Structures are given as C-alpha cells and as structure tokens.
Amino acid sequence: MKSILSSRLVQSFTASLSHCVSLPQHLLMKAAVAISLKLCWFAARVLLNGSARTRAGSAL
C-alpha cells in the first residue's frame, strides 16, 4: 500500500514539475518564433529595397 501511495505521489510531483517546466519553454518558443518572423520580415524588406534600387539605377 505504501509503495502505491509513494508511486502516486511521485507521479503527481513529476506531472506538476513537467507542467512548471513546459510553461516557460512554451513562452520561449513563442518568443523565438516571433523574433524569427521579424528577422525574416526585415531581411525581405532589405532585399526588396536593394533590388528596387538596382532596377532604378539600371534605368538611368
């Protein structure tokens, strides 16, 4: 009986611990995705502005 109780106690402890760890991990992943999208957007703007300048320079 004692091993069943301790086993349940350990299982509930590990479940709560994994929940506490997964929440910050989830938030960090969301932040990483947001930063990645902003970097992609910035790179696309820089590349598009560079190609527009090249086309304008070749038209002169």
N, C-alpha and C positions, 0 to 999 in steps of 0.2 A: 504494500500500500504506500509506503514511504517513497519508494522509487517512482511510482506513478505520479505522486504529488510533486516530487522534485523534478521529474521529467516535464510535467506541465508548467511548472514554474520556470524552468529553463527555456521551454518553448515560448512562453509568453514574454520572457525577458528578451530573447533573441528577436522575436517579432517586433517588439517596441523599439529595440535598438536599430533594427534594419529600417524601420519607418523614420526614425530620427536621422539616420544617415542618408536615406533616399531623398528626403525633402531638400536639404542643401544641394545635393547632387543634381536634382531636377532644376533648381533655380540656377545653378551654374551652367547647366546645359542650355537653358533658355537664354541666358546672357551671352554665351558663346555663339549661339545661332544668330542672335541679334547683331552682335559685333561683326560676325562674318558677312551677314547681309549688307550691313553698312559699308564694309570694305569693298564688297563686290559692286555696290552702287557707286561708290567713289571711283573705283577703277574704270567702270563703264563710262562715267561722266568724263574722266580724264582722257580715255581713249577716243570717245566721240568728239570731244573738243579738239584733240590733236588731229584727228582725221578731217575735221571741218576746216581747220587752219591750213592743212596741207592742200585741200581742194581749193581753198580761196587763194593760196599762194600760187598754185599752178594755173589758175585762171587769169592771173595778172600777166 
